[in-house]
Amino acid sequence: MTRLPSRLFCCTVTALGACLSGCYSKATGYDGKFTFAYASGVDFENFVKPVAPGAKLDVLAFANGTEDKLVITGATSSRPAVLAIESVGERSLILKAGAPGVADIEIAARDEAGNALVDKMFFHVARPTVHGLEHGCTKDRDAIYVLGERIDIYHGLATSDGRPVIGYAYAPLRVDPEPALELIAQPQGAAVYTFRARTVNPRVSIGSTVDGGTLSLRVIDRGELKDGSLECFDDCRLVEGQSEYVVARVRLGETPVCSQNALTKARSLTPEICSVTAKLDDDNGTDSNREQLAIVKGLRFGLCKFEMTLPELDGGRGLRLSGHAKIGRVQFPDEGGRGDQWRLLRRGLPVWCLAALWWSAPRLFAIAWLAGRRSRRFRSSDCIETAWLAVQHRPRHSSSTELLPAEEDRGRESL
């Protein structure tokens, strides 16, 4: 039975994307007339998170118990020096934080029935003391990015007592040399700064004016990348009808490359054993992608051999990576033994446990890679972790025994 990893990936990334754009911190107003809300990807269940001085925050009014946006007709602040009303739109207003402190924000709104509603809620402003800058692909201080690709730098702004600090249009950073990078995005719902490099540069530093932390990066042309390797869950062992992701990771020496967006193609070298494609759910008909992924599907028992090609790398000569997958079978209770061509993978585990683990675990590997590639970091918010847990606890199927082909260089010997 095919496990449809592409569909799973699509659903998961959709859930994560919806989370980043539609996870709101909410609190009912003092008088219970409606709910105050703002998009947040950090500790989203906690409404009382301080806004950084100088930062902005988009605030909405929801009908209680829903996410139906009320029409906002006006707003006032009890302490404009702390939180000012910068602008009022039909469905949202923008707050601009000033000095540290607390202010009440009063909103006048109108519901679908035309009823006029007025309510208020307090907001905090506090200075962060922790910034916690990180590259998107590594915890190392150094990383490599490709010219023309996004440079995502993550952060964890917080107060000295660990409270997350929120807001956008606030980037307490120093870039050296200053013209090297252009800040193009800082979404309210995610703790990330997105830059674009203006040119190839051997060394750029990004420093925090909050806690003094510094990152360094190198911007290269894609053609400089010449090395790579393939990664696949559990050494690419799968059963007939099962599909699995394979990731091509490129590298340059020992420094991590965070821009993993090369054009990718793939093909099977043993089409009678497996099918291999670079076509993903959003493919435009070219049978290629820029996620550096291939999907391997087992067709029949045996050793699957395949090839992934990244034609833009190595100065346009392309990078060719070869891999293999072991295709086994599942033996169900009403089927007899298969003879010595099978290898029993019990290792002391109950059969139902082995089958459930085999069915569910491989997806975690590819989903984490894809989510990171699309600037979605699981650890950045409890909201994203909720979507992640939903995938982990999906219904599972079970079978009696998992069997795999013997390795070519070991003949038919059993485990």
C-alpha positions as CSV (number, residue, x, y, z in Angstrom):
1,M,0.0,0.0,0.0
2,T,1.5,3.4,-1.1
3,R,2.0,5.8,1.8
4,L,1.6,8.9,-0.3
5,P,4.5,11.0,1.1
6,S,3.8,13.8,-1.3
7,R,0.3,14.2,0.1
8,L,1.6,14.0,3.6
9,F,4.2,16.7,2.9
10,C,1.6,18.9,1.3
11,C,-0.8,18.6,4.2
12,T,1.9,19.2,6.7
13,V,3.4,22.2,5.0
14,T,-0.1,23.6,4.5
15,A,-0.7,23.2,8.2
16,L,2.6,24.9,9.1
17,G,1.9,27.7,6.6
18,A,-1.6,28.2,8.0
19,C,-0.1,28.2,11.5
20,L,2.4,30.9,10.7
21,S,-0.2,33.1,9.0
22,G,-3.2,32.2,11.1
23,C,-2.0,31.3,14.6
24,Y,-3.2,34.1,16.9
25,S,-2.6,35.1,20.4
26,K,-6.0,36.1,21.8
27,A,-7.6,37.6,24.9
28,T,-11.2,38.6,25.6
29,G,-11.6,42.3,26.3
30,Y,-12.2,43.7,29.8
31,D,-16.0,43.8,29.2
32,G,-16.2,40.6,27.2
33,K,-17.6,42.3,24.1
34,F,-15.1,40.8,21.7
35,T,-11.6,39.2,21.4
36,F,-8.3,41.1,20.9
37,A,-5.9,39.1,18.7
38,Y,-2.5,39.4,16.9
39,A,-0.7,36.9,14.7
40,S,2.1,35.2,16.6
41,G,4.5,32.3,15.9
42,V,6.1,32.4,19.4
43,D,4.3,31.2,22.5
44,F,1.0,31.9,20.7
45,E,-1.2,30.8,23.6
46,N,0.2,33.6,25.8
47,F,-1.4,36.9,24.8
48,V,0.6,39.0,27.3
49,K,3.9,39.2,25.5
50,P,5.8,42.5,25.5
51,V,6.3,44.5,22.3
52,A,9.8,45.8,21.7
53,P,10.3,49.6,21.9
54,G,10.1,51.0,18.3
55,A,8.4,47.8,17.0
56,K,5.0,47.6,15.4
57,L,2.1,45.2,16.1
58,D,-1.0,44.5,13.9
59,V,-4.0,43.9,16.1
60,L,-7.4,42.6,15.2
61,A,-10.8,42.2,16.8
62,F,-12.6,38.9,16.6
63,A,-16.2,38.0,17.4
64,N,-15.9,36.0,20.6
65,G,-15.3,32.3,20.1
66,T,-14.5,32.7,16.4
67,E,-11.8,34.2,14.1
68,D,-14.4,36.3,12.3
69,K,-12.9,39.8,12.0
70,L,-15.0,42.7,13.2
71,V,-15.0,46.0,11.3
72,I,-12.9,48.4,13.3
73,T,-14.2,52.0,13.4
74,G,-11.8,53.6,15.9
75,A,-9.1,53.1,18.5
76,T,-7.4,55.0,21.3
77,S,-4.5,54.4,23.6
78,S,-4.4,55.3,27.3
79,R,-0.7,56.1,27.1
80,P,0.4,57.1,23.6
81,A,4.0,57.5,24.7
82,V,4.0,53.8,25.5
83,L,1.8,52.5,22.7
84,A,0.5,54.8,20.0
85,I,-2.2,54.1,17.4
86,E,-0.2,54.4,14.2
87,S,-3.1,53.6,11.8
88,V,-6.6,52.1,11.8
89,G,-7.8,49.9,8.9
90,E,-11.2,48.4,8.3
91,R,-10.2,45.0,9.8
92,S,-7.0,45.8,11.8
93,L,-5.0,48.5,13.5
94,I,-1.3,49.1,13.8
95,L,0.3,49.8,17.2
96,K,3.7,51.5,17.5
97,A,5.6,50.8,20.7
98,G,7.5,53.6,22.5
99,A,8.8,53.7,26.0
100,P,8.6,50.6,28.3
101,G,5.4,50.3,30.2
102,V,1.7,49.3,30.0
103,A,-1.1,50.9,28.1
104,D,-4.8,50.1,27.6
105,I,-5.9,50.0,24.0
106,E,-9.6,50.7,23.4
107,I,-11.2,49.5,20.1
108,A,-14.5,50.5,18.7
109,A,-15.9,47.9,16.3
110,R,-19.0,46.8,14.5
111,D,-20.2,43.2,14.1
112,E,-22.0,41.6,11.2
113,A,-25.4,42.6,12.5
114,G,-24.3,46.2,12.6
115,N,-24.1,46.4,16.4
116,A,-21.6,48.9,17.8
117,L,-19.1,47.4,20.3
118,V,-16.4,48.9,22.4
119,D,-13.9,47.1,24.6
120,K,-10.3,47.5,25.8
121,M,-7.2,45.4,26.6
122,F,-3.8,46.1,28.0
123,F,-0.5,45.7,26.2
124,H,3.1,45.7,27.5
125,V,6.3,47.3,26.1
126,A,9.6,46.0,27.3
127,R,13.2,46.0,26.1
128,P,14.8,42.7,25.1
129,T,18.1,41.7,26.6
130,V,18.5,38.4,24.7
131,H,18.5,38.1,20.9
132,G,19.8,34.6,20.1
133,L,20.7,35.0,16.4
134,E,21.0,31.7,14.5
135,H,21.4,30.6,10.9
136,G,18.5,28.6,9.5
137,C,20.4,25.4,8.8
138,T,23.0,25.2,11.6
139,K,23.8,26.2,15.1
140,D,27.4,27.0,14.0
141,R,28.3,30.7,13.8
142,D,29.4,30.4,10.2
143,A,27.4,29.4,7.2
144,I,27.3,29.7,3.4
145,Y,24.5,31.2,1.3
146,V,24.0,31.3,-2.5
147,L,23.7,34.6,-4.3
148,G,20.1,35.2,-5.4
149,E,18.6,33.0,-2.6
150,R,17.0,34.2,0.6
151,I,19.2,34.5,3.7
152,D,17.0,33.6,6.7
153,I,18.4,34.6,10.1
154,Y,16.4,33.4,13.1
155,H,16.2,35.0,16.5
156,G,14.7,34.6,19.9
157,L,14.2,38.1,21.3
158,A,13.4,37.9,25.0
159,T,13.5,39.8,28.2
160,S,15.9,39.0,31.0
161,D,13.3,36.8,32.7
162,G,12.7,34.8,29.5
163,R,9.5,36.4,28.1
164,P,9.4,36.5,24.3
165,V,9.5,40.0,22.8
166,I,7.4,40.5,19.7
167,G,6.8,43.1,17.0
168,Y,7.9,43.8,13.4
169,A,9.7,46.7,11.7
170,Y,12.3,46.3,14.5
171,A,15.8,44.9,13.6
172,P,18.4,45.7,16.2
173,L,21.3,44.5,13.9
174,R,24.6,45.7,12.5
175,V,25.7,44.3,9.1
176,D,29.3,44.6,8.1
177,P,29.9,45.6,5.4
178,E,26.6,47.4,5.5
179,P,25.8,47.4,1.8
180,A,26.3,43.6,1.6
181,L,22.8,42.6,2.7
182,E,19.3,44.1,2.2
183,L,16.6,43.3,4.8
184,I,13.5,42.4,2.8
185,A,11.2,40.9,5.3
186,Q,10.5,40.5,9.1
187,P,7.1,38.9,9.4
188,Q,5.2,39.5,12.7
189,G,4.2,35.8,12.9
190,A,7.7,34.4,12.7
191,A,11.0,35.1,14.5
192,V,13.1,35.5,11.4
193,Y,14.9,38.3,9.5
194,T,15.0,37.7,5.7
195,F,17.9,39.3,3.8
196,R,18.9,39.4,0.2
197,A,22.6,39.6,-0.8
198,R,23.5,42.2,-3.3
199,T,26.7,40.5,-4.6
200,V,29.1,37.6,-3.9
201,N,31.0,38.3,-0.7
202,P,33.7,36.3,1.0
203,R,32.7,37.4,4.5
204,V,29.7,39.3,6.0
205,S,29.0,39.6,9.7
206,I,25.6,40.2,11.3
207,G,25.8,41.5,14.9
208,S,23.1,42.0,17.5
209,T,22.9,45.4,19.3
210,V,20.8,43.6,22.0
211,D,23.2,41.0,23.3
212,G,26.3,41.4,21.2
213,G,25.9,38.0,19.5
214,T,27.5,37.7,16.0
215,L,27.0,35.5,13.0
216,S,29.2,35.3,9.9
217,L,28.3,34.2,6.4
218,R,29.8,33.8,3.0
219,V,27.8,34.6,-0.2
220,I,28.9,32.5,-3.2
221,D,27.8,31.8,-6.7
222,R,25.9,28.6,-7.2
223,G,28.4,27.3,-9.6
224,E,31.0,27.1,-6.8
225,L,29.2,24.2,-5.2
226,K,30.8,20.9,-6.3
227,D,30.1,18.3,-3.6
228,G,27.0,16.7,-2.2
229,S,25.6,13.6,-0.7
230,L,22.2,11.8,-0.5
231,E,20.2,11.3,2.7
232,C,17.3,8.9,3.2
233,F,15.6,7.6,6.3
234,D,16.7,4.2,7.5
235,D,19.3,3.8,4.7
236,C,16.4,3.8,2.2
237,R,14.9,0.5,3.1
238,L,11.2,0.3,2.0
239,V,8.7,-2.2,0.9
240,E,6.8,-2.8,-2.3
241,G,4.3,0.0,-3.0
242,Q,5.9,2.3,-0.4
243,S,7.3,5.8,-1.3
244,E,10.2,7.5,0.3
245,Y,11.9,10.9,0.1
246,V,15.6,11.2,-0.8
247,V,17.4,14.5,0.0
248,A,20.4,15.8,-1.9
249,R,22.5,17.9,0.4
250,V,25.2,20.1,-1.1
251,R,28.2,21.3,0.7
252,L,31.4,23.4,0.4
253,G,34.1,22.1,2.5
254,E,33.2,21.8,6.2
255,T,31.0,24.9,6.3
256,P,27.2,24.3,6.1
257,V,25.4,25.6,3.0
258,C,22.0,27.0,4.1
259,S,20.8,27.7,0.5
260,Q,19.7,24.3,-0.6
261,N,17.6,25.4,-3.6
262,A,19.4,23.9,-6.6
263,L,17.4,22.7,-9.6
264,T,17.0,18.9,-9.1
265,K,16.2,16.0,-11.5
266,A,16.1,12.3,-10.8
267,R,15.8,9.0,-12.6
268,S,15.7,5.3,-11.8
269,L,18.6,3.1,-13.0
270,T,16.5,0.0,-12.3
271,P,13.0,0.8,-13.5
272,E,11.8,-2.8,-13.0
273,I,12.6,-2.5,-9.3
274,C,11.6,1.1,-8.5
275,S,10.3,4.3,-9.9
276,V,12.1,7.6,-9.1
277,T,10.9,11.1,-9.8
278,A,11.7,14.7,-8.9
279,K,8.1,15.7,-9.5
280,L,6.4,17.1,-6.3
281,D,2.8,18.0,-5.8
282,D,3.4,21.6,-7.0
283,D,5.4,20.5,-10.1
284,N,4.8,22.6,-13.2
285,G,5.3,19.6,-15.6
286,T,9.1,19.7,-15.8
287,D,9.6,16.7,-13.5
288,S,12.0,18.7,-11.5
289,N,12.1,20.8,-8.3
290,R,14.2,23.2,-6.2
291,E,13.7,21.4,-2.9
292,Q,16.6,19.0,-3.8
293,L,14.2,16.1,-3.3
294,A,13.4,12.9,-5.2
295,I,10.7,10.4,-4.4
296,V,11.6,6.7,-4.7
297,K,8.8,4.1,-4.9
298,G,9.3,0.4,-4.5
299,L,7.8,-1.7,-7.3
300,R,9.2,-5.1,-6.7
301,F,11.6,-7.0,-4.4
302,G,15.2,-6.2,-5.1
303,L,17.9,-3.5,-5.0
304,C,16.8,-0.2,-6.5
305,K,19.5,2.1,-8.0
306,F,18.8,5.7,-8.8
307,E,20.5,9.0,-9.7
308,M,19.9,12.6,-8.8
309,T,21.3,15.4,-10.9
310,L,21.7,19.1,-9.9
311,P,22.6,20.6,-13.3
312,E,23.3,24.2,-12.1
313,L,26.2,23.3,-9.8
314,D,29.9,23.0,-10.5
315,G,30.1,25.8,-12.9
316,G,27.2,24.5,-14.9
317,R,28.7,21.1,-15.4
318,G,26.3,19.7,-12.9
319,L,26.5,17.4,-9.9
320,R,25.5,13.8,-10.3
321,L,24.8,11.7,-7.1
322,S,24.1,8.0,-7.2
323,G,22.2,6.1,-4.5
324,H,20.3,2.8,-3.9
325,A,17.3,1.6,-1.9
326,K,16.5,-1.9,-0.6
327,I,13.0,-2.9,-1.6
328,G,11.4,-5.5,0.6
329,R,7.9,-7.0,1.1
330,V,5.3,-7.2,3.8
331,Q,4.1,-10.7,4.7
332,F,0.5,-10.8,5.9
333,P,-1.0,-13.6,8.1
334,D,-2.7,-15.4,5.2
335,E,0.5,-15.6,3.1
336,G,3.0,-18.4,3.4
337,G,6.8,-18.1,3.8
338,R,8.8,-16.7,0.9
339,G,11.9,-18.8,1.2
340,D,15.5,-17.6,1.7
341,Q,15.1,-14.5,-0.4
342,W,13.6,-12.8,2.6
343,R,15.3,-11.3,5.6
344,L,13.2,-11.1,8.8
345,L,13.7,-7.7,10.5
346,R,12.2,-8.6,13.9
347,R,15.2,-7.8,16.2
348,G,13.2,-8.9,19.2
349,L,10.4,-6.4,18.6
350,P,6.7,-7.4,18.5
351,V,5.6,-7.6,14.9
352,W,2.8,-5.0,15.3
353,C,5.2,-2.6,16.8
354,L,7.7,-3.0,14.0
355,A,5.1,-2.5,11.3
356,A,3.7,0.7,13.0
357,L,7.2,2.1,13.4
358,W,8.1,1.3,9.8
359,W,4.9,3.0,8.5
360,S,5.2,6.2,10.5
361,A,8.8,7.1,11.3
362,P,10.3,7.9,7.9
363,R,8.1,10.9,7.3
364,L,9.6,12.8,10.2
365,F,12.9,13.1,8.4
366,A,11.6,14.6,5.1
367,I,9.0,16.8,6.8
368,A,11.6,18.5,9.0
369,W,13.9,19.1,6.0
370,L,11.1,20.6,3.9
371,A,9.7,22.7,6.6
372,G,13.2,24.2,7.3
373,R,13.7,24.8,3.6
374,R,10.5,26.8,3.5
375,S,11.5,28.9,6.5
376,R,9.3,27.1,8.9
377,R,11.1,26.1,12.0
378,F,9.3,23.7,14.4
379,R,11.1,25.0,17.4
380,S,10.0,28.5,16.8
381,S,6.5,28.2,18.2
382,D,4.2,25.9,20.1
383,C,1.7,26.4,17.3
384,I,4.0,24.8,14.8
385,E,4.8,22.0,17.3
386,T,1.0,21.4,17.5
387,A,0.9,20.8,13.7
388,W,3.9,18.5,14.0
389,L,2.3,16.4,16.7
390,A,-0.8,16.0,14.6
391,V,1.4,14.4,11.9
392,Q,3.1,12.1,14.4
393,H,-0.2,10.8,15.8
394,R,-2.0,10.1,12.6
395,P,-3.7,6.6,12.3
396,R,-1.3,3.8,11.6
397,H,-1.7,0.5,9.8
398,S,0.0,-2.7,10.9
399,S,1.0,-6.0,9.4
400,S,2.7,-9.1,10.7
401,T,6.3,-9.1,9.4
402,E,8.6,-6.8,7.5
403,L,11.1,-8.5,5.2
404,L,13.9,-6.9,3.1
405,P,16.2,-8.2,0.4
406,A,19.7,-9.3,1.4
407,E,22.5,-7.0,0.5
408,E,24.3,-7.9,-2.7
409,D,27.7,-8.3,-1.1
410,R,26.3,-10.5,1.7
411,G,24.3,-13.0,-0.3
412,R,21.3,-14.5,1.4
413,E,22.6,-14.5,5.0
414,S,20.1,-13.6,7.7
415,L,20.4,-10.9,10.3
